[in-house]
Amino acid sequence: MDAGSGLTLLLFLSHLVPFNSKSFSQIKSYMKPIIAAILLTPSIGLGSISLVFSDFNSALVNVANNAGDTGAAQNGLAWGIVIDTTGDNFSSPLAATVGLNVEDGATFGNGYFFYYGGTTVAIPGFADEPGDGSIGTSASMDVYASPGVEQDQSFAVIWFDSGLNLASPLSSGDNYGLEQNGAFLLPADGANNFSFAAASAGPDPLRTASLSLIPEPSTALLGLLGLAGLLRRKR
């Protein structure tokens, strides 16, 4: 029982018993074990975790814009994680609903949930490489609020081409990069600063945002239907 439930019970008991000093003592005797249980029960997490991808021993760096754009590690690119609740290991390109915003809980096709981590930054002083285009520590992410998300499911780190940031509307053809690793499994609810930095030990290649979002099937179908209607009107 939580504090809110305990207070509700206290109010209920106060209506059952005429309120005087004796009845108040009775209510206190009822409530003592309940209050003790509330105080001894750990608080229930709300599905919030934070993840670390870079430390001073190893780092997830060299994240870049689209290969045809700058061709070099870039700071200020929006990144996050995409959780795979389907178990297909991201075998298909990510789908985007046109106009969908880059925000927590957004879906990239059926069963892929996005959570915003931050932007790429320069963090100097890494042991194995320079720190430009680094993915560091994520913001707090309420991943377990999404349906079907469970501990130990696979996720990938995603970053977007320049110009896309938190609350930016997505379009078909927008570029993104995806970093997968067998170690990228969701930690337990409430995990704070859970580190995956060791998964990126050693020099990192240039990671470009060279993949393109595709329209969701429903969006593509609507487009084809609209085109067919237009052709009929022209006839």
N, C-alpha and C positions, 0 to 999 in steps of 0.2 A: 504493500500500500504506500502511495506517495503522500506528500504533505497535503495536497489538495483534497485527496480522499479522506484523510484523517480529519481535516477541518469540516468536511461535509458530514462525517459521522458525528462529530462533536455537536454540530448544530442540530442534527436529527435527534440526538439524545436529549438535548436541552428542551426540545419541544415535547418529548415524552414525559419528562419529569418536571413538576412545578418548580420554578426557580427560587430556591432559598439556599441558605448556607449548607443545610444538610444535603439537599439534592445536588448541590455543586460538588460536595465531597464524594457523592456517589459517582457523578460523572467523571471526576478525576480518577477514581479507582478503576473505572472502565477504560479510561484513556491511557493510563500509565504503560501497560504492555504494548499498546498500539504505537504510542510515541517512541518507545524504546526501539521497536522494530523499524520505524521510519528512520531513526537516527543511525541505526546499524546497517541499514541496507545501502549498498553503494549506488551512486547515481547512475541512471541508465543513459548510455551514450546516444547521441542523435545521428550516428552515421558519419561523423566527421573524422577525417584523417588528413595528415599532411605528409608529403613524400620528399625525400632528398635525393637528388641525382648527381650532385657534385660536392666534393670536399677537397681538402688540400692534398690528398693522396691520389685521387682519381676523379675524373670529371667527364660529364657528357657535354662536349663542346663542339665547335666547328659547325654549328647549325647555321644554315645559309638560306638566302632567298632562292627563288627559282633559278635554276642553273643558267638560263639564258639572260639573267638580269645582272646581278653583281658578280656571281661566281666566287664569292668570298664569304667567310663567316660574318654574320651580321647581328648586331644588337637591336633590341626593340621589337623583335618578332613575337607575336602572341603564341603561347604554347599551352598545352594541357595534356590530359590523358583521355584515351578512348577505351572504354571497357567493353570487352567482348563477352556478352552473355549467351552467345549462340554456340561457342566452342568450335567455330570454323577457322579460328586462327587468322582472321582478316584475309581470307582467301579471295575476297571480292573487293573491288574498289569501293571506297566510302561513297555513299549516296547523300545528296543534299537536297532538301526542300528549298526551292527558290524563295528567298526572303527570310529563311530561318536565321535567327540570331546566334552568334557565337556566345553561348551562355551555359551555365551549369544545367545539366539534365537534358540538353539538346540531343536529339537522336540523329545519327548518321546511318539511315537505313534501319531495318528491323533488328533490334537487339544490340545496337552499338550506342553507348551513352558517353557523352562528352562532359568533361569537367575542366574548368579553366584553372591553369596553374600560375601564370604570370607572363612575363616577357623575357626574352633572352637578354643577357647582360654580360659585361666584361668583368671577370673576376680573376685578377692576376695572382700569381704565386702558386699555381698548381705544379705538382712534382713532375708530371709527365708531359705537359703541353701548355701552350698559352691558353688564356681563358676567354677569348672572344667568342661570341655566339654561344654562351654557356646557358644550360638549363640547370638552375640551382634548386632551391627549395620551393615547393608549391605553396599556394595559399591553402587555407583550410577548405576541404572539399567534402560535402555531405553525400558521398557516393552511395551510401546504403539507403538513401531516400528514393532511389530509382527502382522500379519494379524489376525483379529478377536478378539484381546485383547481389553477389555472395562473395564471401571470403575465398581467396585462392583462385578466383577467376583471372584470366589473362587480361592484361591491358597493354596498350602501346602508347608511347609518347608521340604527340602530334604537334606540329607547328605550322603556321600559315604564312603565306606570302605577305609582303609588305602591304600595308593599307588595311589589313583585317586585324581587328582587335576585339576586346570584350564588347559585346552588344552590336558588333558589325553584322549587317545582313549578308548571308551567303548567296552565292550565285553558282549555277552550273558552270564548270570550267575553272573555278577558283583553284589555285595551287596550294598544295600542302605537302609536308614531309611526314614520314611515319618511321619511328624507331622501335623495332621489336626486339625483345630479349627474353629468353626462357626464364630469366629470374624475375621478370615483371609479373608478379602475382599479387593480388590485393591483400594487404595485411588486415588484421582484425579491426573491427569497429573501435574507434577511439585511438588508434595508433598515431602518435605525434612524432613528427620528424623521422619517420621510418626510412632508413637509408638504402638506396639501390646504387650508390656511387661505385661500389666495387665492381659492378657489372660493366663499367666503362673504363676499366684499368687499361693503361697503355695508350699510345698515340691514336687519335681518332681521325677517320677520313673526313673529308668535307661532306656534310650532310645537306643536300639541297631539297627545296620544296618543289620537286619536279613531278609529283603526282597531281592529277586533276580530279576534282569532285564531279561526279556524274549526277544527273537529275534522278530523283526517286522514280520508280516505275509509274506511280500514280501521276506524278508531275509530267513525265514524258507522255503518258497516255492522254492526259488532258490536252497537251500540246498537239498531238496527232488528231484528236477529235476536233479541236478548233480549226486545224488546217483543213480537215475534210469538210467541215461546215462552210469554210470560206470558199473552197473549190465548188461546192454545190451552188452557192449563191451566185458565183460567177457564171455558171452554166445557165 
